[in-house]
Structures are given as C-alpha cells and as structure tokens.
Amino acid sequence: MRFDLFTLFPGMFAGPLDESIIKRAQAANLIQIAIHDIRDWTTDRHRTADDTPYGGGAGMVMMAPPIVAAVESTLGNDLGGTPIILLSAAGEPLSQKIARELAGRRRLAMICGHYEGVDERVVTVLGARELSIGDYVLTGGELAAMVVLDAVARLVPGVIDAASVAEESHETGLVEYPHYTRPAAFRDETVPEVLLSGHHAQIAQWRREQALRRTARRRPDLLTGLDLSERERAIIAEVSQVPDPT
Ligand SMILES: C[S@@+](CC[C@H](N)C(=O)[O-])C[C@H]1O[C@@H](n2cnc3c(N)ncnc32)[C@H](O)[C@@H]1O
C-alpha cells in the first residue's frame, strides 16, 4: 500500500516513520511512504502557501491552489480511485473501522493542515474526507497523519501477525484484556493464576471476561449493539453496580 503525505513541514516525519514496525514494513516493501512538500507547488518566488482569512480573524489559512496542484499531479491517474484525507479537528473521528476500511485500499493520500487550517475548497475540489484523531486541537496535521498511517499500516496484510490484531482493543468491539509477562511476582502483585495454568479454554474465557469488565467500566458506550450471551450481560450488570477500582 502506498501513502502520499502532503505537508508544509516534511522534516516532521523523519524519525517516527524510520523506526520499528513501520520501518520494517517499508523495507519489506509492504508499504511505501512518500512525503511531499506543498511549497514545491507554489508559484511565487517566496513559495507562499498561506494567506490571511477572508472575513478577517486571527491566523493564516493554507491556500487551495498549491495543495490541489500537489495532490492532483502526484496522484495522476490514481486521482479518482484514491481516498484523500484531510486531517482536521472538525473531521469525522478516526476509528478502528475506518482504519480497516482504508487498509483495504491500494493508495491513500493525506493532507496536513497548519495554522488556522485549510481553505475549504481543498475539500470540495478534491472530494477530501476530513478525519480527526480526537477532540483536541494540534498545531498541525502531521502528527495526526502519522497516527492514521500507523493505525492503517499495521492492518496491511503481512505488516504484523494477524493473530495479534484479532483480539485487540476495538477489533472485537471491546477494549482488550490485561497482559502479563515475566516475572510471575512483582512487588506485591502476582499474575492471575489462570494464566499460569496452561488451560487454553479457561484462559480464553478469563480474557473475554476481563475485556467485558474493562469495557463496562471504562467505555460503556462501546457495549451498545454488541451480541452478548446471558452470562456476559450478567457480568456487565454486576460491573455497572460496583464502583471502578482502577
Ligand atoms: C491549529 S489546527 C487548526 C484548528 C482549526 N482552526 C479548528 O478550530 O478546527 C491546525 C491543523 O492541525 C490539524 N489538526 C489539529 N487538531 C487535529 C485533530 N484533532 N485531528 C486531526 N488533525 C488535527 C489540522 O490539519 C488543522 O488544519
């Protein structure tokens, strides 16, 4: 899968994309990442990419022409079939479902806003989808684009072991159960006995129950619409009556 990132600050991507799983995925050619400097598509000698807002107000707005030219010329024949994301605090919230949907595509373009944001005609002319990574405001879309890239890239087949994705938070509709590794005893805390038992069915049942309990305590909003057994419903009802110890 190929990612094209459009930014005024290409240097921000050095480092995070050159480490760990994303680095290995690029080396194995499972993903390709191209960073494009929007200023390369400006037309004046000062390489101007932003201007004051019509209607007045604080801050600068990124101009539409260089961004649209950058995306159109980079995507070329792929323009019609490539999702174009504009990172925006006012966008649709990123979710695991959206990440999975995007991971099924061959190519993905992402535009990073800065300053007050981006001229609205970037959205209308390019048919961009606005995505937010949470209800807070960042200084720019670069970190948000890296979050989207990371969430999508790890779902590209071969990037990580499919089994480790299957039970993760938000894949099952629940947040994940707690993990433990050696040592078995640490300070006054011991690993739950069942995890040392080697009994796979009991471990699976314990993990499912822990995931349900955690979700009921921390993210009850996720439980709506889930297909749960009577026993699982009873666990949730019990958790809901007990104050959260964590
Ligand atoms: C300072 S912000 C602009 C905020 C904008 N004036 C608003 O109130 O929504 C600059 C850029 O950072 C990015 N950004 C900020 N918060 C974001 C978020 N929660 N998710 C995704 N992108 C974000 C966007 O690309 C945005 O254009």
The ligand as a MOL file (V3000), in Angstrom:
LIG
                    3D

  0  0  0     0  0            999 V3000
M  V30 BEGIN CTAB
M  V30 COUNTS 27 29 0 0 0
M  V30 BEGIN ATOM
M  V30 1 C -4.3180 24.6200 14.8160 0
M  V30 2 S -5.1050 23.4180 13.8840 0 CHG=1
M  V30 3 C -6.4820 24.3010 13.2440 0
M  V30 4 C -7.6870 24.1890 14.1080 0
M  V30 5 C -8.9120 24.8320 13.4670 0
M  V30 6 N -8.8170 26.2580 13.4550 0
M  V30 7 C -10.1620 24.3800 14.2260 0
M  V30 8 O -10.5970 25.1030 15.1070 0
M  V30 9 O -10.6600 23.2850 13.9470 0 CHG=-1
M  V30 10 C -4.0580 23.2220 12.5010 0
M  V30 11 C -4.1770 21.8930 11.7810 0
M  V30 12 O -3.8630 20.8470 12.6740 0
M  V30 13 C -4.5520 19.6640 12.2930 0
M  V30 14 N -5.2940 19.1750 13.4650 0
M  V30 15 C -5.4730 19.8260 14.6400 0
M  V30 16 N -6.1590 19.0760 15.5010 0
M  V30 17 C -6.4320 17.9120 14.8780 0
M  V30 18 C -7.1190 16.7350 15.2580 0
M  V30 19 N -7.6790 16.5940 16.4540 0
M  V30 20 N -7.2030 15.7270 14.3570 0
M  V30 21 C -6.6540 15.8440 13.1310 0
M  V30 22 N -5.9850 16.9450 12.7170 0
M  V30 23 C -5.8730 17.9670 13.5750 0
M  V30 24 C -5.4430 20.0260 11.1090 0
M  V30 25 O -4.8050 19.6250 9.9190 0
M  V30 26 C -5.5240 21.5290 11.2200 0
M  V30 27 O -5.7500 22.1450 9.9640 0
M  V30 END ATOM
M  V30 BEGIN BOND
M  V30 1 1 1 2
M  V30 2 1 2 3
M  V30 3 1 2 10
M  V30 4 1 3 4
M  V30 5 1 4 5
M  V30 6 1 5 6
M  V30 7 1 5 7
M  V30 8 2 7 8
M  V30 9 1 7 9
M  V30 10 1 10 11
M  V30 11 1 11 12
M  V30 12 1 11 26
M  V30 13 1 12 13
M  V30 14 1 13 14
M  V30 15 1 13 24
M  V30 16 1 14 15
M  V30 17 1 14 23
M  V30 18 2 15 16
M  V30 19 1 16 17
M  V30 20 1 17 18
M  V30 21 2 17 23
M  V30 22 1 18 19
M  V30 23 2 18 20
M  V30 24 1 20 21
M  V30 25 2 21 22
M  V30 26 1 22 23
M  V30 27 1 24 25
M  V30 28 1 24 26
M  V30 29 1 26 27
M  V30 END BOND
M  V30 END CTAB
M  END
